[in-house]
Amino acid sequence: VLPVAEVVFTAVDGSGSSTTFRTYVRSALSHTAALQAAAQLRGRLSAISGCCIVRVDVIYRDPYLVDEVGELQPSALFIFDCGPGQHAQIPVYGLLPDLVDLVDPFIVNVSAPPISAFVDELTSGIWCNPFAYDLQHCIEGIVQIRP
Amino acid sequence: MAFVDLPVASVTFTMVDGSGSQGSVSFNIPAATTIADALTAANQLRPLITALTGCGVVAMNITYSSIETTPTGLAADYSRIERKGVFSFRTAAGKSVSYQIPGILDAIVLPDGRIDEDVTEVSAFLVDLVAAPWTDSNGVDLTALTSAFERYRRTSRPMLPSKKTPDANLVAG
C-alpha cells in the first residue's frame, strides 16, 4: 500500500454544484481512526464554508506493475445471489476466450477452473454486495460486449 | 442531518488493456474489515482475476466512506464552489502544499482578500490540519501556514446553476 491514504471530502454548494477537497493521512492509520479524524475536520470545514459536505472517502491505494496486457472486451458480468431479495453484479473486463461457454458464446463457462476458483473466493465469506449481504453463490456469468 | 458510515467498503481493481484503455471492477466487504484483512483478501483475489482476463490489473484501491443522508438544502444560500479559500502550508520537508476550501464564508475574508486566520473557526481548522494525523501527499507533516487568501475559479458549464430561467412575472410584466 502507498505510504499515505487519501481523504476526500465532497462538497455541494447552493446551486447544486459539487467539488472535492483532498487531504492525506499515513496509511498506517486505521480506517476507523481516519474516519474519526475526518469527522472532526468535516466540522471545522463546515464552520468556514457555506458548502455542505455530503461525502467523505478514505482511500488506501496499492499500485501494481504489469507486463503484457490484452483487450478490455469482452467483459464477463457475474450475477450473485446474496439471500432473499438480494443480488450483486460484478463485471470483469477482458474475459479470456477460453472461458466462454463452447455452446453459447454469451455465457461464461462457470465450470472452468479459473472461473470456479474466482467464484469460490468471492463466496468464501468476506465479500458482500453494496448492502453488506454476503455473496452466496453465482447464478450465472454473462459475456458482454460494449460499444 | 445525519452523517453515517456506509455498511460496506469497496475494493476496486483498475485494469488496463493493450490499447491503454482502462476499466475497473469493484467488490464490497463489510466496513468493519480492517485494512490489513482487506489487503489480504484483495491479494488473494487479484491472481484469480488476472487468471480470467487478458487485461493487466494496475492498481487496487480500498475505500471506506461516510455520507450525509439528508443533504438537501444544507448548503448556504449564495455559496459557490468557485469561491475558494486557499491555505498554503510549509511541510517538515521544506516543501509547500496548498488546500482550496470551496464556498469560503464572507465573514472570514478580509477586505483586501486575505483570510483572517484569527477568526476562531479558521484558527480551529488550521490547528486541526497542522496536527496529526494530517500530512501532505508524501506523508510529511504540515508545519506552518504560509498564506491564506480568497480566490475565484472560472465557472465551468457543469457548475452553472441548474435553474437559469427567469420567473413568470418578468415575462408577463
Contacts between the chains, C-beta under 8 A, distances in Angstrom:
chain1	res1	chain2	res2	distance
A	1	B	35	7.5
A	1	B	39	6.6
A	3	B	138	7.6
A	3	B	139	4.5
A	4	B	135	6.2
A	4	B	137	6.1
A	4	B	138	7.1
A	4	B	139	4.6
A	6	B	137	7.9
A	11	B	81	6.6
A	11	B	102	5.0
A	11	B	103	6.6
A	12	B	71	6.2
A	12	B	74	7.9
A	12	B	75	5.4
A	13	B	75	5.2
A	13	B	79	4.5
A	13	B	80	5.2
A	13	B	81	4.6
A	13	B	102	6.8
A	13	B	103	5.2
A	14	B	75	4.8
A	14	B	76	6.1
A	14	B	77	5.2
A	14	B	78	5.8
A	14	B	79	4.5
A	14	B	80	7.0
A	15	B	80	6.6
A	15	B	159	7.5
A	15	B	160	7.6
A	15	B	161	4.1
A	15	B	162	6.9
A	16	B	161	7.2
A	16	B	162	5.3
A	17	B	80	7.4
A	17	B	81	5.1
A	17	B	158	7.1
A	17	B	159	4.4
A	17	B	160	8.0
A	17	B	161	8.0
A	18	B	81	7.0
A	19	B	81	4.3
A	19	B	102	4.9
A	21	B	99	6.7
A	21	B	100	7.0
A	21	B	101	6.2
A	21	B	102	6.6
A	23	B	99	6.6
A	23	B	129	7.3
A	23	B	134	5.6
A	24	B	134	7.0
A	24	B	135	5.0
A	24	B	136	6.3
A	24	B	137	5.3
A	24	B	139	7.0
A	25	B	133	4.4
A	25	B	134	6.3
A	25	B	135	6.4
A	26	B	133	6.5
A	26	B	135	6.1
A	26	B	139	5.3
A	27	B	35	7.5
A	29	B	133	5.2
A	30	B	34	6.7
A	30	B	35	6.6
A	31	B	9	7.3
A	31	B	34	7.4
A	31	B	35	5.6
A	31	B	64	4.4
A	33	B	133	7.0
A	34	B	64	7.5
A	34	B	133	7.1
A	35	B	5	6.5
A	35	B	64	6.2
A	35	B	66	6.1
A	37	B	133	5.3
A	37	B	134	7.4
A	38	B	66	7.3
A	39	B	3	7.0
A	39	B	66	7.3
A	40	B	128	6.4
A	41	B	125	7.7
A	41	B	128	5.6
A	41	B	129	7.0
A	41	B	134	7.5
A	42	B	3	7.3
A	44	B	121	7.3
A	44	B	124	5.6
A	44	B	125	4.0
A	44	B	128	5.2
A	44	B	129	7.8
A	45	B	101	6.4
A	45	B	125	6.9
A	47	B	121	3.9
A	47	B	124	7.1
A	47	B	125	7.0
A	48	B	85	6.7
A	48	B	101	6.3
A	48	B	104	6.4
A	48	B	105	5.9
A	48	B	108	5.7
A	48	B	119	8.0
A	48	B	121	5.2
A	48	B	122	5.8
A	48	B	125	5.7
A	49	B	79	7.3
A	49	B	85	7.4
A	49	B	101	5.4
A	49	B	102	6.3
A	49	B	103	4.4
A	49	B	104	5.9
A	49	B	105	6.4
A	50	B	75	6.4
A	50	B	76	3.4
A	50	B	77	8.0
A	50	B	78	7.2
A	50	B	79	2.9
A	50	B	103	4.3
A	50	B	104	7.8
A	50	B	105	5.6
A	51	B	75	5.4
A	51	B	76	7.6
A	51	B	79	5.3
A	51	B	81	6.3
A	51	B	102	5.1
A	51	B	103	3.5
A	52	B	68	6.8
A	52	B	71	5.6
A	52	B	74	3.8
A	52	B	75	4.2
A	53	B	68	6.8
A	54	B	67	6.6
A	54	B	68	4.4
A	54	B	71	4.4
A	55	B	65	6.4
A	55	B	66	7.1
A	55	B	67	5.0
A	55	B	68	6.9
A	56	B	3	7.9
A	56	B	65	6.7
A	56	B	66	4.6
A	56	B	67	7.8
A	57	B	63	5.3
A	57	B	64	7.3
A	57	B	65	4.9
A	58	B	63	6.9
A	58	B	64	4.6
A	58	B	65	7.5
A	59	B	61	5.4
A	59	B	62	7.3
A	59	B	63	4.8
A	60	B	35	5.7
A	60	B	38	7.9
A	60	B	39	8.0
A	60	B	61	6.9
A	60	B	62	4.5
A	60	B	63	7.7
A	61	B	59	6.5
A	61	B	60	7.5
A	61	B	61	5.2
A	62	B	39	7.3
A	62	B	42	7.6
A	62	B	59	6.7
A	62	B	60	4.5
A	62	B	61	7.4
A	62	B	62	7.8
A	63	B	58	6.8
A	63	B	59	4.9
A	64	B	46	7.7
A	64	B	56	7.9
A	64	B	57	5.9
A	64	B	58	5.6
A	64	B	59	6.3
A	64	B	60	7.1
A	65	B	58	7.9
A	66	B	16	7.3
A	66	B	56	3.1
A	66	B	57	6.7
A	66	B	58	5.7
A	67	B	56	7.4
A	68	B	18	8.0
A	68	B	56	7.4
A	69	B	16	5.8
A	69	B	17	5.5
A	69	B	18	5.1
A	69	B	54	6.7
A	69	B	55	5.4
A	69	B	56	3.9
A	70	B	17	6.1
A	70	B	18	5.7
A	70	B	53	7.5
A	70	B	54	2.4
A	70	B	55	6.1
A	71	B	17	5.0
A	71	B	18	6.2
A	71	B	19	7.5
A	71	B	54	6.0
A	71	B	55	7.4
A	72	B	15	7.1
A	72	B	17	4.3
A	72	B	19	8.0
A	72	B	21	5.3
A	72	B	23	5.2
A	72	B	55	6.0
A	75	B	23	7.4
A	76	B	52	6.9
A	88	B	28	7.6
A	90	B	25	6.5
A	90	B	26	7.7
A	90	B	27	6.5
A	91	B	23	8.0
A	91	B	25	5.8
A	92	B	25	5.4
A	92	B	49	6.2
A	92	B	52	5.6
A	92	B	53	6.0
A	93	B	15	5.1
A	93	B	17	7.4
A	93	B	23	4.1
A	93	B	25	6.7
A	93	B	53	6.1
A	93	B	55	5.3
A	94	B	15	6.6
A	94	B	17	6.0
A	94	B	23	7.9
A	94	B	53	3.9
A	94	B	54	4.4
A	94	B	55	3.6
A	95	B	52	6.2
A	95	B	53	6.3
A	95	B	54	8.0
A	96	B	52	6.3
A	96	B	53	6.5
A	96	B	54	5.7
A	99	B	52	6.2
A	114	B	48	7.2
A	114	B	51	4.0
A	114	B	52	5.5
A	115	B	52	6.7
A	117	B	48	5.4
A	117	B	51	7.1
A	118	B	45	7.8
A	118	B	48	4.4
A	118	B	49	6.8
A	118	B	51	7.2
A	118	B	52	5.9
A	121	B	44	6.1
A	121	B	45	5.6
A	121	B	48	5.3
A	122	B	27	7.2
A	122	B	45	7.4
A	126	B	29	5.4
A	126	B	30	7.4
A	126	B	33	6.6
A	126	B	37	7.3
A	126	B	41	4.9
A	127	B	27	5.5
A	127	B	28	6.8
A	127	B	29	6.2
A	127	B	41	7.4
A	127	B	45	8.0
A	128	B	8	6.0
A	128	B	28	5.0
A	128	B	29	6.4
A	128	B	30	6.1
A	129	B	8	7.8
A	129	B	28	6.0
A	130	B	8	5.8
A	130	B	28	5.4
A	131	B	7	6.8
A	131	B	8	7.4
A	132	B	7	4.1
A	132	B	8	5.1
A	132	B	28	7.4
A	132	B	30	5.7
A	132	B	31	7.7
